[in-house]
Amino acid sequence: MKLEEALKSNRFADEVHKAGLNILYTAYWMKSHISAALKEIDLTAEQFNVLRILKGKHPEQMCVKDIASRMLEKNSNVPRIADRLVAKKLVKRTTSKEDKRETIMTLTEKGMHILDAANKTVEELNSRIMGIDNEDAKVLNELIEKMRKTD
């Protein structure tokens, strides 16, 4: 769908303005598709992100602060997300031996199984909705990273 159709407008200051809106619209569009797919597995996108971060360090543990620094959504409330993942028995939470103020988390066996299922679901969804090949994706990645160089 063209951006003009989605927003029901064709008024953009210029192509750069349109590109910025297109990126924002597409990010929300992708997140809504991913969120709907993950809901079937009883996960939110943020919970999925935490599980993936923990899997990247598995079998090592990670402190909540380090998890928060790796989140896609920087405003995520990681302690609250951790509470929900602990309640679902997908992660274990302990206190650090070195610093009692620090909370440490690790994936459980159940968390690994749920994450494997979620990864499969998201990979299938991405291959369906992306609509571009690896060559186009490489160009897109270079353009997006070029855009973020100004930060």
Beta strands, then each sheet from edge to edge (+ up, - down):
strand 1: 62-63
strand 2: 91-95
strand 3: 103-107
sheet 1: 1+ 3- 2+
end
